[in-house]
């Protein structure tokens, strides 16, 4: 069962050279802005495992993907 994790907006330089605002949450010492990858960013997390891995709800997962432009409409791989 997923618990409600508090999402926060932060400014960072995620994957580019200019500052942008991203939605994420604190998890085991890392600030996660892409729930579809592991905390180190090297491994893909399938859609069905995101809630189990990070303890976020489906709604939070979808909100982060939309806000951070992580969907396939933005050239991202999410959807597995």
N, C-alpha and C positions, 0 to 999 in steps of 0.2 A: 504494500500500500504506500502510495506517495505521500510525502508530507509537503506542506507549503513552505518553500524556500523563499526568502526575501530577495527579489530581484532589484538591482541598483543600476543606475546609469552612470557611466564613467567616460572620461575622455582619454583616449590612448592612440597609439600609432599601429594598430593591428594590421599587419600585412600590407603596409603602404608607407609613404613618406610624409603624409600629412595627418594632422590630428583630426579625429572624428569621435563622435559619441557612440558608445555601444552599451547594450543591456547585458548584464551578467549577474553572477553571484559568487560568493566566497565558498570554496570547497577544499578542505584539507590543506590550507595554506596557499592555494592557487585561486586566481580570479578567473572564472570560466565565462567566456563570451560566446563560445561555440559548443553547444551541447552535443554535437555530432562527432567530436573528437575527444581523445583522451586528454588528461590534464597536461601532458607533455606535447600534445599536438601532433604526435606521430601516427596514432592509430585511429581508425574510423570506428565509431560506435553506431551500430544499427539502430534504426528508429525504435524497434521493440525493446532495446536495452537501455535507452537514455534514462527513463524514469528509474529503473532498477540501479543503474550506475550512480546517478547523481541525486536521486531522491526528489526530483522536480516533477510537477504534474504535467500532463499532456498539454494543457493550456499554456503553461509557462514555457515549455519546449517550443511550441508553435509561435508564441509571442516573441521569443528570442530569435528564432529563425527569420521571422518576418522583419523585426526591428533591425537586426544586424545584416539583413540582406543575404541570407545564407541559402536561399532556395534555388532551384534549378533555373528559374526565370532570371536570376542574376549570375548565371554561369557557375553555380556551385554544384557539388555532387550530391547534396542531401536528397534523400528519398529512398534509401535502401531499407 
